[in-house]
Amino acid sequence: MDKPVELLQNSEPLPTPRLAVLQRRSEFLRVADARRKFAVPGLVLQVYERREATGPARLGFTASKKVGNSVARNRARRRLREAAWRLVGKHGLEGHDYVLIAREATLERPWPDLLTDLQAAMKRLKAWNDKGLVE
């Protein structure tokens, strides 16, 4: 598996990505209906290319009760959110929606492995921008 691109240290400032967040159920369903998904040990990634392929990448996060109680689900979503800000924020494609679904392993997965999982899923779904953050 690929090594994650630039594991940013806590002391380094994060890039300021242009990202928005999916909030409505209909937006999540639209991404799911696209049937572009890839499962890796730490998460499931779904991707949808919007018709108006402009504008920032948009992110959605979800965790079912299979992951655990509310505390565990919230922790899993926080881990996915941080991974997405680091990778999708820098290497995501404009005009795409990304939904990250937590799995039971999301909680225990070592941080570098979780980043590697997300990177591998993005590359597999051809939703990875090798050029990095576009200003």
ABEGO torsion letter per residue (X at the ends): XBBBBGBBBAABBBBBBBBBBBABAAAAAAAAAAGBBBBBAABBBBBBBBABABEBBBBBBBBBAAAEBAAAAAAAAAAAAAAAAAAAAAABBBGBBBBBBBBAAAAABBAAAAAAAAAAAAAAAGABBAAEBBX
